[in-house]
Amino acid sequence: MNNAAIATAPQVEIVVPVYNEQAALETCVRRLHRFLSAELPFSWRIVVADNASTDGTEPIGRALATELRDVAYVRLAQKGRGRALRAAWSASDARVVAYMDVDLSTDLRALLPLLAPLLSGHSDVAIGTRLAHGARVVRGPKRELISRAYNVILRTVLRARFSDAQCGFKAVRADALATLLPHVKDEGWFFDTELLVLAQRRGLRIHEVPVDWVDDPDSRVDVVATALADLRGVWRLLLDSPVVRFMSVGVASTLAYALLFVVLTAGLALGAALANVLALAMTAVANTAANRRWTFGIRGRAERARQYALGVVVFALTLALTSGALATLHGLDPHPARWVQLTVLVLAGLAATITRYVALKSWVFARAARRQRAEARA
């Protein structure tokens, strides 16, 4: 940052990411600067984050940073809006960081409602939304359809509870951002969505502000390419979701259980009931450990003994279901084939999977997860 007038840490830092915006940059920054000077009751800073522009954006950005108080300019060697936001936010010393698009499509009067709940400590993340009740939006039918379809996909596939992932008008508390940013992988347009999904998964509060928004007819965003990149990002987050990780652990545990059952019954000639108990007991400990670390992200030794003890109770539930299924099978056929026994037991184990997930999430690891969220906010 090359503005010597910026000496003290502001309460709010607003980043304007730009790429080849020589036509719009000066008008945007001057308008935003006038608004903040007149309307914002907090200390603030504007940062122009130039991600490798090849036109006249750089000299304009540097001139604005030299002329205007509380304006800074940073330049990145590589392109990518997410990369620009990551670099600017990582270097910020403000309590709250925000960003808005250079076209200023969002009415600036929504800025104070966006920032206030973060500065008060009520919320962790705040977003402008064009899809909530009270928003007023002017844009073409094509972009309206794409935006709504994308957010339906997020709600369906990723169970997103926020209404608008793509509005270029967002803010995050710096302490919450520190827990999120290291885990955000995207460097482009999907950066916003990934940040919000991770915030939701960590139980952070996301505040929504309905905005007045007018589409920029001069937008140079490649809608098709961006949409395809976003869909790839959605797929990546789905594969990394707690449910998918739990299912992966469950599949591995089921295969291990089946192998152990066959070894114990065929190799050691144990009865099916005893083999079921031993195979479940051996896989239950590994299952609890894997879900503790991988599915629910619990680290450290705190409450580990309690969690494993509760895991034994969950194991007892699975044992009851599988033993009941085995007893029912033997009641129907006193001498079933080994593959029939194994099939019944595996199906019974799969039936217990949903109950096990709910128990682990809402009971076994719930207290540790709440503690981690509280520590993240502290």
Long-range contacts (C-beta under 8 A, 24 or more apart in sequence): 1-47, 1-65, 1-72, 1-73, 1-74, 1-91, 2-62, 2-65, 2-66, 2-72, 2-73, 3-65, 3-66, 3-69, 3-70, 3-71, 3-72, 3-73, 5-69, 5-70, 6-45, 6-70, 6-72, 8-43, 9-93, 9-94, 9-95, 10-42, 10-43, 10-44, 10-45, 10-70, 10-93, 10-94, 11-42, 11-43, 11-44, 11-94, 11-95, 11-96, 11-119, 12-40, 12-42, 12-43, 12-44, 12-45, 12-94, 12-95, 12-96, 12-97, 12-98, 12-115, 12-119, 12-171, 13-44, 13-45, 13-46, 13-47, 13-88, 13-92, 13-93, 13-94, 13-96, 13-97, 13-98, 14-44, 14-45, 14-46, 14-47, 14-97, 14-98, 14-99, 14-100, 15-47, 15-49, 15-84, 15-85, 15-88, 15-89, 15-97, 15-98, 15-99, 16-46, 16-47, 16-48, 16-49, 16-99, 16-100, 16-101, 16-102, 17-49, 17-51, 17-81, 17-84, 17-85, 17-88, 17-99, 17-101, 17-102, 18-48, 18-49, 18-50, 18-51, 18-53, 18-57, 18-61, 18-84, 18-102, 19-50, 19-51, 19-52, 19-53, 19-57, 19-79, 19-81, 20-53, 20-54, 20-55, 20-57, 20-220, 21-53, 21-57, 21-102, 22-53, 22-55, 22-56, 22-57, 22-60, 23-218, 24-102, 24-103, 24-218, 25-57, 25-60, 25-61, 25-64, 25-102, 26-60, 26-64, 28-102, 28-103, 28-104, 29-64, 29-68, 29-71, 30-64, 30-68, 31-104, 31-108, 32-100, 32-104, 32-108, 33-68, 33-70, 33-71, 35-108, 35-111, 36-70, 39-108, 39-109, 39-111, 39-112, 40-111, 40-112, 40-115, 41-112, 42-115, 42-119, 44-70, 45-70, 45-71, 45-72, 45-94, 46-70, 46-71, 46-72, 47-71, 47-72, 47-73, 47-74, 47-88, 47-92, 48-72, 48-73, 48-74, 49-74, 49-76, 49-84, 49-85, 49-87, 49-88, 50-74, 50-75, 50-76, 50-84, 51-76, 51-78, 51-79, 51-80, 51-81, 51-83, 51-84, 52-76, 52-77, 52-78, 52-79, 80-187, 80-188, 81-188, 81-189, 81-191, 82-184, 82-186, 82-187, 82-188, 82-189, 82-190, 82-191, 82-192, 83-187, 83-188, 85-191, 86-181, 86-184, 86-187, 86-191, 89-172, 89-177, 89-181, 90-181, 92-174, 94-174, 95-119, 95-173, 95-174, 96-171, 96-172, 96-173, 96-174, 97-171, 97-172, 97-174, 97-177, 98-170, 98-171, 98-172, 99-168, 99-169, 99-170, 99-171, 100-168, 100-169, 101-168, 101-169, 101-216, 103-216, 103-218, 103-219, 105-168, 105-213, 105-214, 105-215, 105-216, 106-167, 106-168, 106-169, 106-211, 106-212, 106-213, 107-211, 107-212, 107-213, 109-212, 110-169, 110-209, 110-210, 110-211, 110-212, 113-209, 114-169, 114-170, 114-171, 114-207, 114-209, 115-171, 117-207, 118-171, 118-172, 118-173, 118-207, 121-173, 122-205, 122-207, 123-173, 123-205, 123-206, 123-207, 124-172, 124-173, 124-176, 124-199, 124-204, 124-205, 124-206, 124-377, 125-170, 125-171, 125-172, 125-173, 125-176, 125-195, 125-196, 125-199, 125-204, 125-205, 125-206, 125-207, 126-170, 126-171, 126-172, 126-206, 126-207, 126-208, 126-209, 127-162, 127-164, 127-165, 127-167, 127-169, 127-170, 127-171, 127-196, 127-206, 127-207, 127-208, 127-209, 128-164, 128-167, 128-168, 128-169, 128-170, 128-208, 128-209, 128-210, 128-211, 128-213, 129-162, 129-163, 129-164, 129-167, 129-208, 129-209, 129-210, 129-211, 130-164, 130-167, 130-210, 130-211, 130-213, 131-163, 131-164, 132-163, 132-164, 132-208, 132-210, 133-210, 134-210, 135-210, 135-211, 135-212, 135-213, 136-211, 136-212, 136-213, 137-212, 137-213, 137-214, 137-215, 138-213, 138-214, 138-215, 139-213, 139-214, 139-215, 140-215, 142-223, 143-215, 143-223, 146-223, 146-227, 150-227, 150-230, 153-231, 153-234, 154-193, 154-197, 154-234, 157-234, 157-238, 158-197, 158-234, 158-237, 158-238, 158-241, 160-196, 160-197, 160-200, 161-200, 161-206, 162-196, 162-200, 162-206, 162-208, 163-208, 164-208, 165-192, 165-193, 165-196, 166-192, 166-193, 167-211, 167-213, 168-192, 169-209, 169-211, 172-199, 175-376, 175-377, 175-378, 176-204, 176-376, 176-377, 179-376, 180-204, 185-236, 186-233, 188-226, 188-229, 189-221, 189-226, 189-229, 189-230, 190-229, 190-230, 190-232, 190-233, 193-230, 193-233, 193-234, 193-237, 194-233, 194-237, 197-237, 201-241, 201-242, 202-373, 202-376, 203-369, 203-370, 203-373, 204-373, 204-376, 204-377, 242-295, 242-296, 242-361, 243-357, 245-294, 245-295, 246-291, 246-295, 246-357, 246-360, 247-353, 249-287, 249-290, 249-291, 249-294, 249-295, 250-287, 250-350, 250-353, 250-356, 252-290, 253-283, 253-286, 253-287, 253-290, 254-346, 254-349, 254-350, 256-282, 256-283, 256-286, 257-283, 257-345, 257-346, 257-349, 258-342, 258-346, 261-342, 261-345, 262-338, 262-342, 265-338, 265-341, 266-338, 272-326, 272-330, 272-341, 273-323, 273-326, 276-319, 276-322, 276-323, 276-326, 276-345, 277-319, 277-323, 280-315, 280-318, 280-319, 280-322, 281-315, 284-311, 284-312, 284-314, 284-315, 284-318, 285-311, 287-311, 288-314, 288-315, 288-360, 288-364, 291-360, 291-365, 292-365, 295-360, 296-360, 296-361, 296-365, 296-368, 296-369, 297-369, 297-372, 298-365, 298-368, 298-369, 298-372, 302-368, 302-371, 303-367, 303-368, 307-364, 307-365, 307-368, 310-363, 310-364, 311-360, 311-364, 314-356, 314-359, 314-360, 314-364, 317-352, 317-355, 317-356, 317-359, 318-349, 318-352, 318-356, 321-348, 321-349, 321-351, 321-352, 322-348, 322-349, 322-352, 324-348
